[in-house]
Amino acid sequence: MNEKAYQQKLIHKIEQLIPGCVILKNDPQVVQGMPDLLILFSCTWAALEVKLSEDASIQPNQEYYINLLDDMSFASFINPENEEDVLGDLQLAFGLIRSSRIS
């Protein structure tokens, strides 16, 4: 599977997991390093940078934008190896599930 096919599969999975969300695909030619996907839900948002594997190379500025946007709302790299955790964190960020972690 290539990254484009994984991204399409992931978009479909997010749409099923978060009904009513709007997912926008960012153009890397506009702002280099901006995460691939912007997910809008209710009155919040999240950004995801899609990678085909956890070993995939990170392009210039990607880590910067993930950190910047994560400080504002929620942003993360996502790949098949961490997908379940990231999607759980996304649902938590959107208030769809409560944390089961004991502080």
Secondary structure as GFF3:
##gff-version 3
##sequence-region A 1 103
A	DSSP	alpha_helix	3	17	.	.	.	ID=ss1
A	DSSP	beta_strand	22	25	.	.	.	ID=ss2
A	DSSP	beta_strand	37	41	.	.	.	ID=ss3
A	DSSP	beta_strand	44	50	.	.	.	ID=ss4
A	DSSP	alpha_helix	62	72	.	.	.	ID=ss5
A	DSSP	beta_strand	75	78	.	.	.	ID=ss6
A	DSSP	alpha_helix	83	93	.	.	.	ID=ss7
###
